[in-house]
């Protein structure tokens, strides 16, 4: 069986040039990209890496590559990341890891934000299978939940709980995470702004029109997807 995530990583590495600063998210495709770079020692040695993911940062260090913090990074040349689902405009939902705030910072900083992964992530229109994850200041929890139900009375809002300890999952920034499941998505341009404007919301996991392109691999081979506005 073909490894589509590896095929996408092979296509992505062709975009990397000597001396660049490369931002990386999380996931299997990103890990594959790093393994491919490890086989190209001269290229890898010339690069500086920055990541939104603790696991990816640890893997970068394991390979012995040069890594720096987001706070010290001005503008990565490329930021590669996966997602749970993305549409024809390359709007993406990133619901699983709960690190979307750091991911969005890097995506906004980068010269080019490129989604990579298997073709199963690509849909005509974002659906309601995956939650919108919202990072919330602890003091604003009740306000944010109240406003969400006011805006979206049919939604299901829950605090993300930890599966490794008793209590809520805590973000890298020391905040709470809310999972919001909608029965129907409002127009994404409105959703993007409406949720962000609730006081106490740090960031949400809809990446609205941020990606420059997507590299996907599937039964039809590797495809480069450009946004269709």
C-alpha positions as CSV (number, residue, x, y, z in Angstrom):
1,X,0.0,0.0,0.0
2,X,1.3,3.4,-1.0
3,X,2.5,5.7,1.8
4,X,0.8,8.9,0.6
5,X,2.1,11.0,3.5
6,X,5.7,10.1,2.5
7,X,4.9,10.9,-1.1
8,X,3.7,14.4,-0.1
9,X,6.8,14.9,2.0
10,X,9.0,13.9,-1.0
11,X,7.3,16.6,-3.1
12,X,7.6,19.2,-0.3
13,X,11.4,18.7,0.2
14,X,11.9,19.9,-3.5
15,X,10.7,23.4,-2.4
16,X,13.4,23.8,0.2
17,X,16.6,25.7,-0.7
18,X,20.0,26.1,0.9
19,X,20.1,28.5,3.8
20,X,16.4,28.9,4.4
21,X,14.6,29.0,7.7
22,X,11.9,26.3,7.7
23,X,8.9,26.2,10.0
24,X,7.3,22.9,10.8
25,X,4.1,21.8,12.4
26,X,3.3,18.4,13.7
27,X,2.2,15.0,12.4
28,X,3.4,12.1,10.4
29,X,4.0,14.0,7.1
30,X,6.2,16.5,9.0
31,X,8.2,13.6,10.6
32,X,8.6,12.1,7.1
33,X,9.9,15.4,5.8
34,X,12.5,15.5,8.5
35,X,13.6,11.9,7.8
36,X,14.1,12.8,4.2
37,X,16.1,15.9,5.1
38,X,18.3,13.7,7.3
39,X,19.4,11.9,4.2
40,X,20.5,15.2,2.6
41,X,23.1,16.3,5.1
42,X,24.5,19.3,3.2
43,X,21.0,20.8,2.7
44,X,19.9,20.1,6.3
45,X,23.1,21.6,7.8
46,X,22.4,24.9,6.0
47,X,18.9,25.2,7.3
48,X,17.4,26.7,10.5
49,X,14.3,25.1,11.8
50,X,11.5,26.5,14.0
51,X,8.4,24.5,15.1
52,X,5.1,25.0,16.8
53,X,5.2,21.4,18.1
54,X,7.1,20.1,21.2
55,X,7.4,16.6,19.5
56,X,8.6,18.1,16.2
57,X,11.2,20.3,18.0
58,X,12.4,17.2,19.9
59,X,12.8,15.3,16.6
60,X,14.7,18.2,15.0
61,X,17.1,18.1,17.9
62,X,17.4,14.3,17.7
63,X,18.5,14.7,14.1
64,X,21.1,17.3,15.2
65,X,19.6,20.1,13.1
66,X,19.7,23.8,14.0
67,X,16.5,24.8,15.8
68,X,15.5,28.1,17.3
69,X,12.4,29.4,19.2
70,X,9.5,31.1,17.6
71,X,10.2,34.3,19.6
72,X,13.6,34.6,17.9
73,X,12.3,34.0,14.4
74,X,11.4,36.9,12.2
75,X,10.1,35.3,9.1
76,X,10.5,31.6,8.1
77,X,10.8,31.2,4.3
78,X,8.3,28.3,4.4
79,X,6.0,26.9,7.0
80,X,4.8,23.3,6.4
81,X,2.0,21.8,8.3
82,X,-0.9,19.4,8.0
83,X,-4.5,19.7,9.1
84,X,-7.6,17.7,9.7
85,X,-9.5,19.1,6.7
86,X,-9.1,21.8,4.1
87,X,-11.3,23.2,1.3
88,X,-10.9,24.6,-2.2
89,X,-9.9,28.0,-0.8
90,X,-7.3,26.3,1.4
91,X,-9.2,27.2,4.5
92,X,-8.1,24.6,7.0
93,X,-9.3,23.2,10.3
94,X,-6.6,22.0,12.7
95,X,-8.4,20.4,15.6
96,X,-6.3,17.6,17.0
97,X,-3.2,18.9,18.7
98,X,-4.5,22.0,20.5
99,X,-1.4,24.0,19.4
100,X,-3.1,26.1,16.8
101,X,-2.1,29.4,18.3
102,X,1.6,28.7,17.8
103,X,0.8,27.2,14.4
104,X,-1.1,30.2,13.3
105,X,1.7,32.6,14.4
106,X,4.2,30.7,12.3
107,X,1.8,30.5,9.4
108,X,1.3,34.3,9.5
109,X,5.0,35.0,9.8
110,X,6.1,32.7,7.0
111,X,6.9,33.9,3.5
112,X,4.7,30.9,2.4
113,X,2.4,28.6,4.3
114,X,2.1,25.2,2.7
115,X,-0.3,22.5,3.7
116,X,1.0,18.9,3.2
117,X,-0.6,15.5,3.7
118,X,-2.7,12.8,2.1
119,X,-5.5,13.6,-0.4
120,X,-8.2,12.5,2.0
121,X,-8.0,15.8,3.8
122,X,-9.1,17.8,0.7
123,X,-12.9,18.6,0.5
124,X,-15.0,21.0,-1.5
125,X,-16.4,22.6,1.6
126,X,-15.4,22.3,5.3
127,X,-17.9,20.3,7.2
128,X,-18.8,19.7,10.9
129,X,-16.9,16.4,11.4
130,X,-14.1,18.2,13.2
131,X,-14.4,20.7,16.1
132,X,-13.4,24.3,16.1
133,X,-10.8,24.5,18.9
134,X,-10.7,27.7,20.8
135,X,-7.8,28.6,23.2
136,X,-9.3,30.6,26.1
137,X,-7.9,32.6,29.0
138,X,-9.0,30.7,32.1
139,X,-10.6,33.9,33.6
140,X,-12.8,34.3,30.6
141,X,-14.1,30.7,30.4
142,X,-17.7,31.4,31.5
143,X,-17.9,34.5,29.3
144,X,-16.6,32.7,26.2
145,X,-18.9,29.7,26.7
146,X,-21.9,32.1,27.2
147,X,-21.1,34.1,24.1
148,X,-20.6,31.0,22.0
149,X,-24.0,29.6,22.9
150,X,-25.5,33.1,22.3
151,X,-24.0,33.1,18.8
152,X,-24.4,29.4,18.1
153,X,-27.4,28.0,20.1
154,X,-27.3,24.6,18.4
155,X,-23.5,24.1,18.9
156,X,-22.0,21.7,21.4
157,X,-19.3,23.4,23.5
158,X,-17.1,21.4,25.8
159,X,-13.8,21.9,27.7
160,X,-11.1,19.6,26.4
161,X,-10.1,17.2,29.2
162,X,-6.7,15.6,29.6
163,X,-6.5,11.8,29.1
164,X,-3.2,11.6,31.1
165,X,-4.3,13.4,34.3
166,X,-7.4,14.5,36.1
167,X,-8.7,17.8,34.9
168,X,-8.6,20.0,31.8
169,X,-6.1,19.9,29.0
170,X,-3.8,22.9,29.3
171,X,-2.4,24.6,26.2
172,X,1.4,25.4,25.8
173,X,0.4,28.9,26.8
174,X,-1.2,27.9,30.1
175,X,-4.8,28.3,28.8
176,X,-7.9,26.2,28.4
177,X,-9.1,24.6,25.2
178,X,-12.8,24.5,24.1
179,X,-14.0,22.1,21.4
180,X,-17.0,23.5,19.5
181,X,-19.0,21.2,17.3
182,X,-21.4,22.9,15.0
183,X,-24.5,21.5,13.3
184,X,-23.8,23.8,10.4
185,X,-20.9,26.2,9.7
186,X,-21.8,29.9,9.0
187,X,-19.8,31.6,6.2
188,X,-16.2,31.2,7.1
189,X,-15.2,34.8,6.8
190,X,-17.9,35.6,9.4
191,X,-17.0,32.7,11.7
192,X,-13.3,33.7,11.6
193,X,-14.0,37.2,13.0
194,X,-17.0,36.5,15.2
195,X,-15.2,33.9,17.4
196,X,-12.0,35.9,17.6
197,X,-13.7,39.0,18.8
198,X,-15.1,37.4,21.9
199,X,-13.1,38.8,24.9
200,X,-10.8,36.2,26.3
201,X,-10.4,34.2,23.2
202,X,-6.7,33.8,22.4
203,X,-7.1,32.1,19.0
204,X,-9.2,29.5,17.2
205,X,-8.3,26.7,14.9
206,X,-9.8,27.9,11.6
207,X,-7.0,29.0,9.3
208,X,-8.9,31.3,7.1
209,X,-7.3,31.9,3.7
210,X,-3.8,31.6,5.1
211,X,-2.2,28.9,3.0
212,X,-0.5,29.7,-0.3
213,X,-0.8,26.1,-1.6
214,X,-1.3,22.5,-0.6
215,X,0.7,19.4,-1.5
216,X,-1.4,16.3,-1.3
217,X,-0.8,12.7,-2.4
218,X,-3.3,10.0,-3.1
219,X,-4.3,7.3,-5.6
220,X,-4.1,9.9,-8.4
221,X,-0.5,10.8,-7.5
222,X,0.9,14.0,-6.0
223,X,-1.1,17.2,-6.6
224,X,-0.3,20.9,-6.0
225,X,-3.5,22.7,-5.0
226,X,-3.8,26.4,-5.3
227,X,-6.6,28.4,-3.6
228,X,-9.7,28.9,-5.7
229,X,-11.2,32.2,-4.5
